[in-house]
Amino acid sequence: MSATITMKAEPLTAERFAAYGEVLTHAGDGRRHYVERAFETTDPAARPTMWINRILHPAPAAPILIDQVERHPHSFQTLIPLHAARFFVAVTHSLPDGTPDFDNLRPFVTEPGQGVIYHPNVWHFGFTALDGPNEVVVMIGVTGREDDCIVSVADRRVEVEWDLAAAG
Ligand SMILES: NC(=O)N[C@@H](O)C(=O)O
């Protein structure tokens, strides 16, 4: 295991996240804000599926250890917390060999009321509640094959300071 990488999370914005996905908030003056890509898949066998994850334990105040990341090759993935609260997001792209680029991991802290849509194949840390337990709606296209979710265990210790006030 190589040396420890320490990072500081940034506030999540649409611009900072654009290379990895979309930030979900209501935009515009109308009552309805259509989200175009939430159900997009890359495989015709992928069936739109929704579930709710119960997250009983929010991240502790200590730096978050990124022990593994996952990606979904066949579909966009939407995550919408049911309780308006901040959550932690960390994303990266693949290196040429297909493994996650941990050196260029981008950690973020959301605002209450935001959700995210991950682009297919974007490596991401599992949904991590902050400030208390939460429940998160997950929407994704599922083929039922074993590669709907590909997990990669970190080959180095990556710690992220997520308390933005403390991070300065
Ligand atoms: N992305 C995430 O946090 N979780 C989903 O991939 C899931 O399988 O619940």
The ligand as a Gaussian input file, in Angstrom:
#p B3LYP/6-31G(d) Opt

LIG

0 1
 N      -24.035000       4.492000      -5.466000
 C      -24.426000       4.169000      -4.246000
 O      -24.150000       4.855000      -3.289000
 N      -25.144000       3.017000      -4.044000
 C      -25.700000       2.248000      -5.130000
 O      -24.710000       1.962000      -6.096000
 C      -26.324000       1.007000      -4.574000
 O      -26.081000      -0.077000      -5.092000
 O      -27.089000       1.154000      -3.621000

